[in-house]
Amino acid sequence: MLDVLTIGRIGVDIYPLQVATPLADVETFGRFLGGSPTNVAVAAARLGLRSGVITRTGADAFAGYVHKALREYGVDDSHVHPVDGLPTPVTFCEIFPPDHFPLWFYRTPTAPDLQIRPGELDLAAIVAARVFWLTGTGLCQQPSRDAHTAALAARDGRPHTVLDLDYRPMFWPDAGTATAAMAEALPRVTVAVGNLDEVEVAVGTRDPERAAELLLERGPRLAVVKLGPEGVLARTATQCVRVPPMPVEVVNGLGAGDAFGGALCLGLLRGWPLERTLRFANAAGAIVASRLACSAAMPDYAETEALARDVPPEPEPSAPALGGEDR
């Protein structure tokens, strides 16, 4: 039984080793394991959890690299199989800190990880996993959408079934199609996670508290809304917690959300209070944002906990002044 089992995107990140340089002028690149759910599995493994990923690669040389990297990171690769006729995807980016990191996905007209079929799934492993993590991208094409639907049916609302909204507009014909697909998935998951752009697609608003409320109305028991430089907000039926960001010098923000996801899994499995879970997850994301790579940058438990403890809790709001005016 795995602590964390993810499903979906995998590939090879080809990232420039020169910061603040247009891609046309970059001369040296680094090669890293990539793909959001794959990075979440790596992040969880680095924190001491038993993790694995369900995905597909091409039947090519990069597939060998993917398997080697997964094993080196301690991620179970027994559910990773090749697809003939399609290359393992590669992704390029530009790195312009603190907040401009454009991506180019080489996944057209489709990618091997979108060819996961319902009949190929190990449903027993999916049901047994203590956390099952899927992403919105996995819903964007068939047969992957049917495979995700079959996995959710097998999970049957078990905790912790997590939907990372993971909206990438280039993978969808239009935003409305993504909204409809997320609406079908949300009632079958127990946790929903997304940034402001993603929750707007899912529930139609960028207001964090309202978005969290609407996500809960659709079925999840926990809604997590990532606010970028404003921190993170999470809501359950009985509490709403907002945690400030961790102050770091950003190098590459692309893997921060996946580090956050792996740390969120740890907090859920340990039964931590929601504020502690969010502070720890924020710390993991901040550490990765301060580094160049994604998977290779994932921190271990001791490093993450040290940063989480170094940042004091956000002070309580001051009481309103006499007469009801806020200062």
PEMOJO-V613775 format. One record per residue. N is the residue number from 1. RES is the residue in one small letter. D_LAST is the distance of its C-alpha to the last C-alpha in Angstrom with 1 decimal. Layout:
n = <N | N>
res = <RES | RES>
d_last = <D_LAST | D_LAST>
//
This chain:
n = <1 | 2 | 3 | 4 | 5 | 6 | 7 | 8 | 9 | 10 | 11 | 12 | 13 | 14 | 15 | 16 | 17 | 18 | 19 | 20 | 21 | 22 | 23 | 24 | 25 | 26 | 27 | 28 | 29 | 30 | 31 | 32 | 33 | 34 | 35 | 36 | 37 | 38 | 39 | 40 | 41 | 42 | 43 | 44 | 45 | 46 | 47 | 48 | 49 | 50 | 51 | 52 | 53 | 54 | 55 | 56 | 57 | 58 | 59 | 60 | 61 | 62 | 63 | 64 | 65 | 66 | 67 | 68 | 69 | 70 | 71 | 72 | 73 | 74 | 75 | 76 | 77 | 78 | 79 | 80 | 81 | 82 | 83 | 84 | 85 | 86 | 87 | 88 | 89 | 90 | 91 | 92 | 93 | 94 | 95 | 96 | 97 | 98 | 99 | 100 | 101 | 102 | 103 | 104 | 105 | 106 | 107 | 108 | 109 | 110 | 111 | 112 | 113 | 114 | 115 | 116 | 117 | 118 | 119 | 120 | 121 | 122 | 123 | 124 | 125 | 126 | 127 | 128 | 129 | 130 | 131 | 132 | 133 | 134 | 135 | 136 | 137 | 138 | 139 | 140 | 141 | 142 | 143 | 144 | 145 | 146 | 147 | 148 | 149 | 150 | 151 | 152 | 153 | 154 | 155 | 156 | 157 | 158 | 159 | 160 | 161 | 162 | 163 | 164 | 165 | 166 | 167 | 168 | 169 | 170 | 171 | 172 | 173 | 174 | 175 | 176 | 177 | 178 | 179 | 180 | 181 | 182 | 183 | 184 | 185 | 186 | 187 | 188 | 189 | 190 | 191 | 192 | 193 | 194 | 195 | 196 | 197 | 198 | 199 | 200 | 201 | 202 | 203 | 204 | 205 | 206 | 207 | 208 | 209 | 210 | 211 | 212 | 213 | 214 | 215 | 216 | 217 | 218 | 219 | 220 | 221 | 222 | 223 | 224 | 225 | 226 | 227 | 228 | 229 | 230 | 231 | 232 | 233 | 234 | 235 | 236 | 237 | 238 | 239 | 240 | 241 | 242 | 243 | 244 | 245 | 246 | 247 | 248 | 249 | 250 | 251 | 252 | 253 | 254 | 255 | 256 | 257 | 258 | 259 | 260 | 261 | 262 | 263 | 264 | 265 | 266 | 267 | 268 | 269 | 270 | 271 | 272 | 273 | 274 | 275 | 276 | 277 | 278 | 279 | 280 | 281 | 282 | 283 | 284 | 285 | 286 | 287 | 288 | 289 | 290 | 291 | 292 | 293 | 294 | 295 | 296 | 297 | 298 | 299 | 300 | 301 | 302 | 303 | 304 | 305 | 306 | 307 | 308 | 309 | 310 | 311 | 312 | 313 | 314 | 315 | 316 | 317 | 318 | 319 | 320 | 321 | 322 | 323 | 324 | 325 | 326 | 327>
res = <m | l | d | v | l | t | i | g | r | i | g | v | d | i | y | p | l | q | v | a | t | p | l | a | d | v | e | t | f | g | r | f | l | g | g | s | p | t | n | v | a | v | a | a | a | r | l | g | l | r | s | g | v | i | t | r | t | g | a | d | a | f | a | g | y | v | h | k | a | l | r | e | y | g | v | d | d | s | h | v | h | p | v | d | g | l | p | t | p | v | t | f | c | e | i | f | p | p | d | h | f | p | l | w | f | y | r | t | p | t | a | p | d | l | q | i | r | p | g | e | l | d | l | a | a | i | v | a | a | r | v | f | w | l | t | g | t | g | l | c | q | q | p | s | r | d | a | h | t | a | a | l | a | a | r | d | g | r | p | h | t | v | l | d | l | d | y | r | p | m | f | w | p | d | a | g | t | a | t | a | a | m | a | e | a | l | p | r | v | t | v | a | v | g | n | l | d | e | v | e | v | a | v | g | t | r | d | p | e | r | a | a | e | l | l | l | e | r | g | p | r | l | a | v | v | k | l | g | p | e | g | v | l | a | r | t | a | t | q | c | v | r | v | p | p | m | p | v | e | v | v | n | g | l | g | a | g | d | a | f | g | g | a | l | c | l | g | l | l | r | g | w | p | l | e | r | t | l | r | f | a | n | a | a | g | a | i | v | a | s | r | l | a | c | s | a | a | m | p | d | y | a | e | t | e | a | l | a | r | d | v | p | p | e | p | e | p | s | a | p | a | l | g | g | e | d | r>
d_last = <54.0 | 51.2 | 47.6 | 46.3 | 48.3 | 47.0 | 48.7 | 48.6 | 48.1 | 49.9 | 51.1 | 51.2 | 48.4 | 49.7 | 46.9 | 47.2 | 47.3 | 46.0 | 42.3 | 41.0 | 44.4 | 45.5 | 47.8 | 50.7 | 50.5 | 50.1 | 53.2 | 52.5 | 51.1 | 50.5 | 51.6 | 49.4 | 49.5 | 47.0 | 45.9 | 42.7 | 44.3 | 46.7 | 43.9 | 42.2 | 45.6 | 45.8 | 42.3 | 43.2 | 46.5 | 44.9 | 42.8 | 46.0 | 46.3 | 49.6 | 48.9 | 51.0 | 50.7 | 52.7 | 53.4 | 56.2 | 57.2 | 59.9 | 63.3 | 62.9 | 62.4 | 58.6 | 59.1 | 60.7 | 57.7 | 55.3 | 57.3 | 57.7 | 54.0 | 53.1 | 55.5 | 54.3 | 50.8 | 52.1 | 51.6 | 54.4 | 56.1 | 58.6 | 57.0 | 57.0 | 60.0 | 61.3 | 61.8 | 64.8 | 64.4 | 60.7 | 59.2 | 56.5 | 53.4 | 51.9 | 48.5 | 47.5 | 44.1 | 42.7 | 40.1 | 37.5 | 34.6 | 31.7 | 31.7 | 35.0 | 37.9 | 40.2 | 42.9 | 46.5 | 48.0 | 51.8 | 52.4 | 54.2 | 55.8 | 54.9 | 54.4 | 56.3 | 53.2 | 53.1 | 56.7 | 56.0 | 58.1 | 57.7 | 61.2 | 60.5 | 57.6 | 58.1 | 56.5 | 57.2 | 55.2 | 52.3 | 52.3 | 52.7 | 49.8 | 46.9 | 44.5 | 45.7 | 43.6 | 44.2 | 42.5 | 42.1 | 44.5 | 47.3 | 47.1 | 47.7 | 51.5 | 54.5 | 56.0 | 52.8 | 51.0 | 53.8 | 53.8 | 50.1 | 50.7 | 53.6 | 51.6 | 48.8 | 51.5 | 53.1 | 49.8 | 49.4 | 45.8 | 46.2 | 43.3 | 42.1 | 42.9 | 40.3 | 39.9 | 38.2 | 37.6 | 38.5 | 38.8 | 40.8 | 41.5 | 44.8 | 46.3 | 45.9 | 47.6 | 44.3 | 40.9 | 42.2 | 44.9 | 42.5 | 40.3 | 43.4 | 44.6 | 41.3 | 41.3 | 44.7 | 43.7 | 40.4 | 42.0 | 44.2 | 41.7 | 39.5 | 36.8 | 35.5 | 33.8 | 32.6 | 30.3 | 28.4 | 31.5 | 33.6 | 31.7 | 31.5 | 35.3 | 35.7 | 33.5 | 32.4 | 28.6 | 26.4 | 23.4 | 23.6 | 23.0 | 25.2 | 27.8 | 28.0 | 28.5 | 31.2 | 32.9 | 33.2 | 34.6 | 37.4 | 38.6 | 37.0 | 35.6 | 33.1 | 31.2 | 29.8 | 27.8 | 27.7 | 24.7 | 26.2 | 23.7 | 21.0 | 23.1 | 24.7 | 24.0 | 26.7 | 27.4 | 30.2 | 31.0 | 29.2 | 26.3 | 23.9 | 23.1 | 21.2 | 22.2 | 21.0 | 23.8 | 26.0 | 25.9 | 29.4 | 31.3 | 32.5 | 36.2 | 37.0 | 34.7 | 37.5 | 38.3 | 34.9 | 34.7 | 38.2 | 37.4 | 34.4 | 36.9 | 39.4 | 36.8 | 35.5 | 39.2 | 39.4 | 36.4 | 37.7 | 41.2 | 40.0 | 37.9 | 34.8 | 31.5 | 29.6 | 26.9 | 29.6 | 31.6 | 28.8 | 28.0 | 31.7 | 32.2 | 29.4 | 31.1 | 34.5 | 33.2 | 31.6 | 34.9 | 36.9 | 34.5 | 35.2 | 39.0 | 41.4 | 43.1 | 42.1 | 44.7 | 45.8 | 42.3 | 41.4 | 40.4 | 42.0 | 40.4 | 40.2 | 38.5 | 35.9 | 35.2 | 34.8 | 32.1 | 30.3 | 30.3 | 29.2 | 25.8 | 23.4 | 21.7 | 18.2 | 15.7 | 14.5 | 11.0 | 8.8 | 9.1 | 7.0 | 6.6 | 10.0 | 11.0 | 9.6 | 6.4 | 3.8 | 0.0>
//
